[in-house]
């Protein structure tokens, strides 16, 4: 009976290190801790099946697997698509800032240097199992600084979104429209699990680590909207349009759901006002863009702490007060007829 009770209290740990021999040695060392029930694997492919079939409490995985740099982080990202609450400890060969941050961004609850002892790793596993985050003061400082900084996007090459397949671009476009995974799945006739897996593959291709960073990339690299916006700044500040091709280009992008294009289209119609219809169209597209932006802002707010939300709202409110005193624009004055949007994320 005592043995059965002890077994029930054991923490089930899944171990996969850079090579079969390292995995075996680490698993044997951890088994000396009677509180741990250790399962060792021999390949990255076996991780998903084992986690799905067994009740795993903590995954201990090497950052580099099978002679592939950061293969372990890729496996962890894929795993989180099906098991978002998986608790993982990543074994790091180097504690350089990039590797520490990449591990946390992949979903690690703990980062552990190979220079530390096995006894300390056992303690790390216990802490992560209890819901805590394991990191030394330097590593935690790196994580906090990254959270406090604005999202940075580092595409793997200059092609940016062109690296994606047709289906992946459809996923990104739907995300940019503010859709949830469930809504994307319904639109594209996919399962939510498949949508999650697509998103993790997109993250890897583009060098981003979250939906927020992906949205920033989408908004900054959408070539159609960006070219229209540049043209607007250069040629339309006086209220004139050089030709209708820019309007047509913007209209096509707006119809596809681009919030940037929708706002620009509203501004184009407002500045032109060649007839009464232009004013109505400006109002229409401003309302559509407002709804889109409201949905996107909710996606942003879901990833932020209350302190971050309050700070963002305060700085936005300060900026609005400053600019409204100097020179409010005609299109933004439309918001007088509707409740303020985008600054109430904390109350959603």
C-alpha positions as CSV (number, residue, x, y, z in Angstrom):
1,X,0.0,0.0,0.0
2,X,2.8,2.5,0.9
3,X,4.5,1.7,-2.4
4,X,1.3,2.4,-4.3
5,X,0.8,5.7,-2.5
6,X,4.4,6.7,-3.2
7,X,4.0,5.8,-6.9
8,X,0.9,8.0,-7.1
9,X,2.9,10.9,-5.8
10,X,5.7,10.5,-8.3
11,X,6.3,13.2,-10.9
12,X,6.2,11.6,-14.3
13,X,9.1,13.1,-16.3
14,X,9.8,12.6,-20.0
15,X,13.5,13.0,-21.0
16,X,15.0,13.6,-24.4
17,X,18.5,15.0,-24.8
18,X,20.8,15.7,-27.8
19,X,21.8,12.0,-28.3
20,X,20.6,8.6,-27.3
21,X,23.5,8.1,-24.9
22,X,23.1,11.5,-23.3
23,X,19.3,10.8,-22.8
24,X,20.1,7.4,-21.2
25,X,22.7,8.8,-18.8
26,X,20.5,11.7,-17.8
27,X,17.4,9.5,-17.3
28,X,19.4,7.1,-15.1
29,X,20.8,10.0,-13.0
30,X,17.3,11.4,-12.5
31,X,15.9,8.0,-11.5
32,X,18.0,8.2,-8.3
33,X,15.4,10.7,-7.1
34,X,12.5,8.4,-5.9
35,X,10.0,11.3,-6.4
36,X,10.5,11.1,-10.2
37,X,9.1,8.5,-12.5
38,X,11.4,8.9,-15.5
39,X,10.6,7.9,-19.1
40,X,13.4,8.3,-21.7
41,X,13.0,8.6,-25.5
42,X,15.3,8.0,-28.4
43,X,13.9,10.4,-31.0
44,X,12.1,13.7,-31.4
45,X,9.3,12.0,-33.3
46,X,8.4,10.0,-30.3
47,X,7.8,13.0,-28.1
48,X,4.4,13.9,-29.4
49,X,3.0,10.3,-29.3
50,X,4.4,9.8,-25.8
51,X,2.9,13.0,-24.4
52,X,-0.4,12.2,-26.0
53,X,-0.5,8.6,-24.7
54,X,0.9,9.1,-21.3
55,X,0.1,11.5,-18.4
56,X,3.4,13.5,-18.5
57,X,4.0,16.0,-15.8
58,X,7.2,17.6,-16.9
59,X,9.2,17.4,-20.2
60,X,12.9,17.7,-20.0
61,X,14.3,18.4,-23.5
62,X,17.6,19.5,-25.0
63,X,17.5,22.7,-27.0
64,X,19.6,20.9,-29.7
65,X,18.5,17.4,-30.8
66,X,19.8,14.9,-33.3
67,X,22.7,17.2,-34.4
68,X,20.2,19.9,-35.3
69,X,20.5,23.4,-33.7
70,X,17.3,24.4,-31.8
71,X,15.5,21.2,-32.9
72,X,14.3,20.8,-29.3
73,X,12.7,24.2,-29.4
74,X,10.9,23.4,-32.6
75,X,9.6,20.2,-31.1
76,X,8.4,22.1,-28.0
77,X,6.5,24.6,-30.2
78,X,4.8,21.8,-32.1
79,X,3.9,20.0,-28.9
80,X,2.3,23.1,-27.5
81,X,-0.1,23.1,-30.4
82,X,-1.8,20.1,-28.9
83,X,-0.8,20.5,-25.3
84,X,-0.6,24.2,-24.6
85,X,-0.2,23.6,-20.9
86,X,2.7,21.3,-21.1
87,X,5.4,22.1,-18.5
88,X,8.9,21.9,-20.0
89,X,12.5,22.4,-18.9
90,X,14.9,23.2,-21.7
91,X,18.5,22.1,-21.3
92,X,20.8,24.8,-22.6
93,X,24.4,24.3,-24.0
94,X,24.8,28.1,-23.7
95,X,23.2,30.7,-21.5
96,X,23.6,33.5,-24.0
97,X,20.6,35.9,-24.1
98,X,19.4,34.7,-27.5
99,X,19.2,31.0,-26.4
100,X,17.5,31.9,-23.1
101,X,14.9,34.0,-24.7
102,X,14.3,31.5,-27.6
103,X,13.7,28.8,-25.0
104,X,11.1,30.9,-23.1
105,X,9.4,32.0,-26.3
106,X,9.1,28.3,-27.4
107,X,7.1,27.7,-24.2
108,X,9.7,26.6,-21.6
109,X,8.7,26.9,-18.0
110,X,12.3,26.5,-16.9
111,X,15.8,26.8,-18.5
112,X,18.6,24.8,-17.1
113,X,22.4,25.0,-17.8
114,X,24.3,21.8,-18.4
115,X,27.0,23.1,-16.1
116,X,24.6,22.6,-13.1
117,X,24.3,19.4,-11.1
118,X,21.7,16.6,-11.6
119,X,20.5,17.3,-8.0
120,X,19.7,20.8,-9.0
121,X,17.9,19.6,-12.1
122,X,15.7,17.5,-9.9
123,X,14.8,20.6,-7.9
124,X,14.1,22.4,-11.1
125,X,11.7,19.7,-12.2
126,X,9.9,19.8,-8.9
127,X,9.5,23.6,-9.1
128,X,8.2,23.5,-12.7
129,X,5.8,20.8,-11.7
130,X,4.5,23.0,-8.9
131,X,3.7,25.7,-11.4
132,X,6.8,27.9,-10.8
133,X,9.3,29.2,-13.4
134,X,12.9,28.1,-13.0
135,X,15.6,30.6,-14.0
136,X,18.5,32.3,-12.3
137,X,18.4,36.0,-11.7
138,X,20.3,36.8,-14.9
139,X,18.0,34.7,-17.1
140,X,14.9,36.1,-15.4
141,X,16.1,39.6,-16.0
142,X,16.5,38.8,-19.7
143,X,13.0,37.6,-19.9
144,X,11.5,40.6,-18.1
145,X,13.5,43.0,-20.3
146,X,12.1,41.2,-23.4
147,X,8.6,41.5,-22.1
148,X,9.0,45.2,-21.3
149,X,10.3,46.0,-24.8
150,X,8.2,46.5,-27.9
151,X,7.8,43.4,-30.1
152,X,10.7,43.0,-32.5
153,X,10.3,41.0,-35.7
154,X,13.2,39.3,-37.4
155,X,12.2,37.6,-40.6
156,X,14.6,34.9,-41.7
157,X,15.3,36.7,-44.9
158,X,14.2,39.7,-47.0
159,X,11.3,37.9,-48.6
160,X,9.3,38.1,-45.4
161,X,5.7,36.9,-45.9
162,X,6.6,35.5,-49.3
163,X,8.2,32.6,-47.5
164,X,4.8,31.2,-46.7
165,X,2.7,28.7,-48.7
166,X,-0.7,29.7,-50.0
167,X,-2.5,28.0,-47.1
168,X,-0.1,29.7,-44.6
169,X,-0.8,33.1,-46.1
170,X,-4.6,32.4,-45.7
171,X,-4.0,31.7,-42.1
172,X,-2.0,34.9,-41.6
173,X,-4.6,37.0,-43.5
174,X,-7.4,35.6,-41.3
175,X,-5.3,36.3,-38.2
176,X,-4.8,39.9,-39.4
177,X,-8.5,40.3,-39.6
178,X,-8.8,39.6,-35.9
179,X,-10.2,36.0,-36.2
180,X,-9.7,33.4,-33.5
181,X,-8.3,29.9,-34.2
182,X,-11.8,28.5,-34.1
183,X,-13.0,31.1,-36.6
184,X,-10.0,30.5,-38.9
185,X,-10.7,26.8,-38.7
186,X,-14.3,27.3,-39.7
187,X,-13.4,29.6,-42.6
188,X,-10.8,27.3,-44.1
189,X,-12.5,24.0,-43.2
190,X,-9.7,22.9,-40.9
191,X,-9.5,21.6,-37.4
192,X,-8.3,24.0,-34.7
193,X,-5.4,21.6,-34.0
194,X,-4.3,22.0,-37.7
195,X,-4.6,25.8,-37.4
196,X,-2.3,25.7,-34.4
197,X,0.2,23.6,-36.2
198,X,0.2,25.9,-39.1
199,X,0.8,28.9,-36.8
200,X,3.8,27.3,-35.2
201,X,5.3,26.5,-38.7
202,X,4.6,30.1,-39.7
203,X,6.4,31.3,-36.5
204,X,9.4,29.2,-37.4
205,X,9.5,30.4,-41.0
206,X,9.3,34.1,-40.2
207,X,11.4,34.1,-37.0
208,X,8.5,35.3,-34.8
209,X,7.5,33.8,-31.5
210,X,3.9,34.9,-30.9
211,X,0.6,35.9,-32.6
212,X,1.3,39.6,-31.6
213,X,4.7,39.6,-33.4
214,X,3.1,37.9,-36.4
215,X,0.4,40.7,-36.5
216,X,3.1,43.3,-36.4
217,X,4.9,41.7,-39.3
218,X,1.6,41.4,-41.3
219,X,0.8,45.1,-40.8
220,X,4.3,46.3,-41.6
221,X,5.1,44.0,-44.6
222,X,1.8,43.9,-46.5
223,X,3.2,45.2,-49.8
224,X,-0.1,46.5,-51.2
225,X,-1.1,48.5,-48.2
226,X,2.5,49.7,-47.6
227,X,2.8,51.0,-51.2
228,X,-0.6,52.7,-51.0
229,X,0.3,54.3,-47.7
230,X,3.6,55.7,-49.0
231,X,1.9,57.1,-52.0
232,X,-0.8,58.7,-49.8
233,X,1.8,60.4,-47.7
234,X,3.7,61.8,-50.7
235,X,0.9,62.8,-53.0
236,X,-2.4,63.2,-51.2
237,X,-1.8,65.5,-48.4
238,X,-3.3,68.4,-50.5
239,X,-6.5,66.5,-51.1
240,X,-5.8,65.5,-54.7
241,X,-5.3,62.1,-56.3
242,X,-2.8,61.6,-59.1
243,X,-4.9,58.8,-60.7
244,X,-7.5,56.2,-59.8
245,X,-5.1,53.3,-59.9
246,X,-4.1,53.9,-56.2
247,X,-7.7,54.0,-55.2
248,X,-8.4,50.8,-57.0
249,X,-5.3,49.1,-55.5
250,X,-6.4,50.2,-52.0
251,X,-10.0,49.1,-52.6
252,X,-8.8,45.6,-53.5
253,X,-6.7,45.3,-50.4
254,X,-9.5,46.7,-48.2
255,X,-12.0,44.2,-49.6
256,X,-9.6,41.4,-48.6
257,X,-9.8,42.6,-45.0
258,X,-6.7,44.7,-44.5
259,X,-7.3,47.2,-41.7
260,X,-4.5,49.5,-42.9
261,X,-6.0,49.6,-46.4
262,X,-9.4,50.2,-45.0
263,X,-8.2,53.3,-43.0
264,X,-6.3,54.6,-46.0
265,X,-9.3,54.1,-48.3
266,X,-11.4,56.1,-45.8
267,X,-8.8,58.9,-45.9
268,X,-8.6,58.8,-49.7
269,X,-12.3,59.2,-50.1
270,X,-12.4,61.9,-47.4
271,X,-9.7,64.0,-48.9
272,X,-11.1,63.7,-52.4
273,X,-14.8,64.4,-51.8
274,X,-15.6,64.9,-55.5
275,X,-19.2,64.1,-54.7
276,X,-21.5,63.3,-51.8
277,X,-20.9,59.6,-52.2
278,X,-17.2,60.0,-51.3
279,X,-18.1,61.3,-47.8
280,X,-20.4,58.3,-47.3
281,X,-17.8,55.9,-48.5
282,X,-15.2,57.5,-46.2
283,X,-17.5,57.0,-43.2
284,X,-18.3,53.4,-44.2
285,X,-14.7,52.3,-44.5
286,X,-13.7,54.1,-41.3
287,X,-16.4,52.1,-39.4
288,X,-15.2,48.8,-41.0
289,X,-11.6,49.6,-40.1
290,X,-12.7,50.5,-36.5
291,X,-14.3,47.1,-36.1
292,X,-11.3,45.3,-37.4
293,X,-8.9,47.3,-35.2
294,X,-11.1,46.6,-32.2
295,X,-10.8,42.8,-32.8
296,X,-7.0,43.0,-33.3
297,X,-6.6,45.1,-30.2
298,X,-8.4,42.4,-28.2
299,X,-5.9,39.9,-29.5
300,X,-3.1,42.2,-28.4
301,X,-4.6,42.7,-24.9
302,X,-4.9,38.9,-24.3
303,X,-1.1,38.7,-24.3
304,X,-0.5,41.6,-22.0
305,X,-0.4,42.1,-18.3
306,X,-2.6,44.7,-16.5
307,X,0.4,46.9,-16.0
308,X,1.2,46.9,-19.7
309,X,-2.4,47.6,-20.6
310,X,-2.6,50.5,-18.3
311,X,0.7,52.0,-19.5
312,X,-0.3,51.6,-23.1
313,X,-3.7,53.2,-22.5
314,X,-2.1,56.1,-20.6
315,X,0.5,56.9,-23.3
316,X,-2.2,56.6,-26.0
317,X,-4.5,59.0,-24.1
318,X,-1.7,61.4,-23.6
319,X,-0.8,61.3,-27.3
320,X,-4.5,61.9,-28.3
321,X,-4.9,64.8,-26.0
322,X,-1.7,66.4,-27.4
323,X,-2.6,65.9,-31.1
324,X,-6.3,66.9,-30.7
325,X,-5.2,70.2,-29.2
326,X,-3.0,70.9,-32.2
327,X,-4.6,69.6,-35.4
328,X,-7.4,66.9,-35.3
329,X,-8.0,65.2,-38.7
330,X,-11.4,65.0,-40.4
331,X,-11.6,61.3,-40.5
332,X,-10.8,60.8,-36.8
333,X,-13.5,63.2,-35.9
334,X,-16.0,60.5,-37.0
335,X,-15.3,58.8,-33.7
336,X,-17.4,61.5,-32.1
337,X,-20.5,59.6,-33.3
338,X,-19.3,56.3,-31.8
339,X,-17.9,55.0,-28.5
340,X,-14.1,55.3,-28.3
341,X,-12.4,52.1,-29.4
342,X,-9.0,50.6,-28.8
343,X,-8.4,52.1,-25.4
344,X,-10.8,49.9,-23.4
345,X,-8.9,46.6,-23.7
346,X,-8.5,46.2,-20.0
347,X,-12.3,46.2,-19.5
348,X,-13.1,43.7,-22.3
